[in-house]
Amino acid sequence: MKFMKCLCAFLLVTASPLFAQQPSLESAERVQNLSAPKLVGYFPQWGVYNGTFGNGGYFVKNVITSGSASRLTHLNYAFANVVNNQCASFDTYADYQFAFTADETVNGKADSQAPGAFVGNFHQLQELKERYPQLHIVMSIGGGSAAPNAFSAAALPANRAAFVKSCVDMYIHGNFAPGLHKPGIFDGFDIDWEYPASNADMTNLTALLKEFRKQLDQISPDMTLSLAVNANSWAYQYINLNAVQHPLSSIDVMGFDFDGPWNNTTGFVAPLYQSLLDPCPTCNDNAGVEAFLGLGVAPDKIVLGVPFYGYEWTDVPNTNNGLFEPGTPVGSGSEYNYIVTIENQFTKYRDPNAMVPWLYDGTNFWTYEDPVSLTVKMDYVRRHHLAGAMIWEISGDMPHGILVKTLDKGLQRRPGDEY
């Protein structure tokens, strides 16, 4: 993933908190209207080990205490694996063996320590669903850690139907392991194939999604089926976007990673439009959306992805306030809930064309999203009649859910509303 470059005038912006409420467990009184804009948040399986909330973990409980559970329409669990043409767990311990303490659980009760007890993230998702029955909990299959050729093999005509059946049996029917049968937690699938790489893959992906739709419809036509697609043309050149949209509930456009630590030049992780300093005209969300529309994808099938993280460079010369200048990448990125804590150490700028912020102190440069840029993007989603927004990923938010709340508020606006 990559893209970005931009600017002409710089606006100095001072950050101010948009929400002051403290996190608290809330009831599920807000009934979701699933014909309304979609708000999809990816939940990290690995949050049990190294999340950013509390004492080093991000748990299902945090989806509630942040105020996000009543605002999300879909929670995508990242990820399930593909092994030997079958769905498989990436981490059985995190999924259904990790015993949470009382202060980490949705219901406030410690998980059982008994051998074979149903615990872990899946048990917490089960508790979440009891409180928020309108929230679609979706198993996302694949991701960047899946073997590159795993989907290629599983999608072959000889393997396709059995592969889909294995996913349905495991996650929809809840046959997670021998003797462990817990149906009713997951409401569908999100397919994150990174990336189809041939004409054969293109044909087989279309057929694979039709097979998923067929088997899900045999259970319920309300089952979710989405496809995560990178906004860069190199990533979707072997996806027939016009054809695949029909069996899908949505296409979730990964509108981020246009620039990042793979480049030795600073830039924007997720610009809405092309910056005047950006030499790449297609490296922005608007260009990606327009390309999808031009390929025949209906606007109401497009969900625009936004990042809850950013990237850093150092040794950046003090020209153009560091924007689109040479620099040394630092690490592999940090979540918003870290970046916001260091904002006051930098000058904050906002590109008037790309509509996104950056931080610069004369040497160090950060690109990221903030509530202002996310509000503008949700206005874009509404004006273009897109299906909604997707988040990678929700553990990057603040404990009180400022970014999710910003997205939700922006999606619910009506023409004429004041910002």
N, C-alpha and C positions, 0 to 999 in steps of 0.2 A: 504494500500500500504506500502511496506517496501522493504528492501534489501540493501546490501553492506558491504564491509570491504576490506582493501587493503594496500599494500606498501612493500617496501624493500629498495628502494633508494628514496631520496627526492630531488626534483629539486626546488631550489629557483627561483621564477619567478617574475620579475618586470612588473607591468602592464603598458601598453602604449596605448593611444587612437588610434584606427584603422581608425576612421573617424572624420574629423574636421568640415564638413559642418554644417551650421545652418539649422534648420527646416524651410521649406518654402512650400507653396502650389505649387504642381507640376502638370503639365498637364498629361493627360492620353495618351501620345503619344506611350508609350511602349505597343505594342499589345502582349498579352500573348499567348504563344503556349501551349495549355492545354495538348498536348502530351508530353511536357517537364516535368521535375520533379515537383511534387506537393509541394507547400509550403502553409500549412494550419495554419491559426492563429485563435485561439479562442478569441472572443470579449466579454468582461464582461458586461452583462446587468446592473450590479450594479455600473459600472464606473461613472454614472451620480452623484452618491452620494459620493464615496470615492476613486476615481482614484488617481493616483500619479502625473499626469501632471498638470502644471499650478497651478490654485487655488483650488486644491483638487479634480478635476474631470478628468476622462479619457473619451473622446468623440470620435465619429466617425471622426470628423475633425482631431484628432491626428493620425489616421491611414494614413492620407494624409501628414500632416506636418512632420511626422517622416520619410517619404520616403517609407513607407511599402506598401501603396496601389498599387503601380506599380510593386511590387515584389511578393506579395502574389498571389496565384492562387485561394485560397478559404478563405473566412472569415466565421467562424462558430459562430453564435450568441448563447451565453450560458445564459439562457436555456429556453425552453418551458417545461411546467409541464404536468403530466398525472393525470387527476382527473375524477373519475367516468367513466373510459374507454373512455375518450375523451381528445384530446389535449386542453390545457388551458394555459393562460399566468401566469407566476410566479408573474409578476409585471406590471399591465396595465399602471401604471403611468410612469414608465421608458420606456415602450415599445412605447406608442403613446399619452401620455398626458403631459409629461414633456416639458415645453416651454423653449427652449434654448435662450440665449442672442446672440447678433450679433457676438461677439467674440468667441462663442462656436460652431457656425454652419459651415457647409461645404461651403455654398454660401455667408457667411458674412452678412446675413440678419437675424434679430431677428425673432423668431417664433411668429405666431399670438397668441394673448391672448384670442381670441374669444372662447366662449364655444363650445366644440365639434370639434375644429380645429384639423387637423391631424398634430401632432408634435411628440416629443419624439425621441427615438433612431430609430424607424422605418422610420420616415420621413428623418432623416439624412442618413440612409442606402439607401433610395430612391435617395437622392442627390448624394451619393457616386456612386451608380450604373450608374447614368447619366454621370459621369466623367470617370468611369472605367467599361465599359460594359462587359469586358472580365472577370472581377472578379466574381467568383461564390459566392453568398451570401447564406449561408446554415443555416437553423434552427436546432440547436442541441436540442434534446428532452431528458430530464431526468437529469442526473448529480447526484452528491452525495446528493443533497437536496430533490430529488424526493422521495416519499414514497416507501419503499423497495418493497412492493408487488404490486405497481401500474402497472408496466409492466406485471407482472405475470397474472393479471386479464385481462388487455387490450388485451393481446396476445392470450387469450383463443379462440378456434374456434368460439364460439357464439358471441364474441365481436370484433374479429380481423378486419374484413373488415370495419365495422362501425368506429372503432377507426382510422384506416388509412384514411378513408374518412374525418373524422373530422379534421385531421392534414392537409390534402390536401386542404380542403375547407378554413381553417383558414389561412394557411401560403402561400400556392401556389396561391390560388385564391384570397387571400387578404381580406377575410371576418373576420376582426379582432374583430368587435363588431357590434351590430345593427346600421345600418346607416353608418358604416365605411367600405368602400370597396376600397381597394388599392392593386390590383393585380400586379404581375410582380417584386416584391422586392426579393423574395426568390427563389432559384434555386434548392432546394432539401432539404434533411434531413440528419442529423447525429444522430445516435441512441446511447445513452450513458446509457445503462441499468446496474446499479450497485446494485446487480449482479444476473444473473440467478443462481438459487440455487437448482435445481432438474432436474431429467431427463425429466419431463414434461415441465419445462421451456426451456430446450434445444430443444426439438421438436417444441415448440411453437415459440421460437425465430426464428428458421429457416423458419417456415411458415410465421411469421410476416414480415420478410425481403422480402420474395418472394411477399407478398401482397403489401408492399410498392413499390417494383420494378414494379409490374403490374400496379398499379394505377399511378405511375409517368410516366411510358412509354406511358400511354394513353394520356399524355400531351406532353411529349417530351422524347426521349431516351437519351438526353443529360443531363437530371436531375441527380444531384448528390445524391448518397445514400452511406453513410459511416457508419461504426460501430467502436466506441471507445472501445478498449479492454485493460484491465490492463495486463502488461507483466508478472505478477505473476501467476503461474499455479493454485493456489487456486482460483483465480478470474475467470479463463476461463475454469475450469474443466467441467462446464455445458454449454459450447458453442461448437458446432460442427464446428470448424474453417474451415475444408475442405469444408463442405456443404455451410456455409453462405457466403463464398467468392464470389460465382457465381453471386448472384444478386447485389453485392456491387461494387461501384466504387473503394473503398479502405477499408482496415482495419487499423485504426489509433492506433498503439501500444503505450500505455501510458508507455514509458520507463523511469519512474521516481518514486519517493517515495519508493525507495528500503530501505532507512533508513530515519528516521525523528524523530519528538518529541514524538512518541509513544514508542521509545526505550530509555533506560537509558545508552546507549553506543553510542559514536559518530560513524559516518559512512558517506557514500556518498549518496546523493540524487539520482544521476543518473550516475553511473560509466559505461563506455563503456565495459570494460572487468573486470574480477575478480582481485582485488588487492591481493597481496601475503599475506596480513594480514587479508583478509576477509574469515571467515570460511564458507560463503555461496557461493557455486559455481554457483548457478543459479540466484544470485541477481545482475544482470547486463544486459545491453542492448543486448550484443552479445548472451548471453544465451537465452534471450527471443526471439530474432529473429531466432536463430537456432531451438528453440522449435516450433515456428510457421511454419518454413520451413519443419521441420520433420513431422508435422501434415498435410502436403500437401498444405499449403498456397503458392501461387505463389509469387515470390519476387516482381513482379510488382503490387501486391495488398497491399504490406506492406508499411505503412508510419510510420516512426520512430518519436515518440514524444520526445520533449525536454522541460525542465522546464526553465522558465524565473524567477525563485525564488530560495531561498535556506533556510536552517534551521540552528539553533544556539543551542549550549550547553554551559553551564558554569560549574565551579568547575571541570574542566578537568585536571587530573594530567599531569605533564610535562614529559611524556614518549611517544616515537614515535611521538613527536611533536603533541600530542593530538589525533592521529588517532587511531580509534577503541579502545578507552579508556572509562572508566565510566565517566558519566557526567550528569548534570541536564538539561533537555530540557528547552529552553526559548521560550515562545510564540508558535505560530503556523506557523512561517515562515515569510520571508520578500522578497520583489521583488528585482530583480537585480539592479534596479535603486536606491535602498537604499544601498544595500551591497557594490556597487562600491564606494560609498562615504566614506566608513569606511576602505577600503582596506589598506590605508597607516597607519592605527593604528595597523596592524598585520604584521606578516611575512607570505608571500604567498608561499605555497608549491604545487607541482604537482606530483601526483602518476604516476610513469612511466608505470604501467600496466593498471590501471583504466583510465588513460588519462584525469583526471579531477583535478581541483584545490581544495585546502582548505586553510582556514585562521586560524592562531593560535597565541595567544599572551602570552602563558604560563598558561592561565586559561580559556579563551573563544575560542570556535571553531565554524567555519562556513563551511558548504558545499554548493556548488552552481556550476553553469556553467559560463564560460566566453568566449570571442571570440576565444581563442585558443582551448579550448575543443570542442566548437561547430564546428570549422573548421575541426578538426579531425573526428568528428562524421559525417559530410557531406562527407568526403572522404570515410568513411565506407559505407554510403548509396550508393555512386556511385560505389564503388568496388563490392558491393553485389547486384547491380542492383535493389535496392529497389525503390519504387515509389516516395519517397520524404521525407519531414519532416513536423511535426506538432508541434505547439507551445501552451503550456499552461502557461500563456496566455499573449497576446501582451501588456497589460498595464504595464507589468514588465520591458519593454525595456526602453532605454534612449530616451529623446525627439527627438534625431536625428536618432533613429532606428538602432543603431550599431549592435544589435543582429540579427535583421531581415536581415540587409544587409550582415552580416557575413554568415548567412545560405544561402541566395540567391547566394552569390559569391561562396560558397563552392559547392553548387549543380550544378552550371554552369561550374565548372572546367572540364577540359579534361585531359586525361592521359598525363603526361609530364609537366603540368603546375607547375610553382614554387609557393610555399606558400609565 
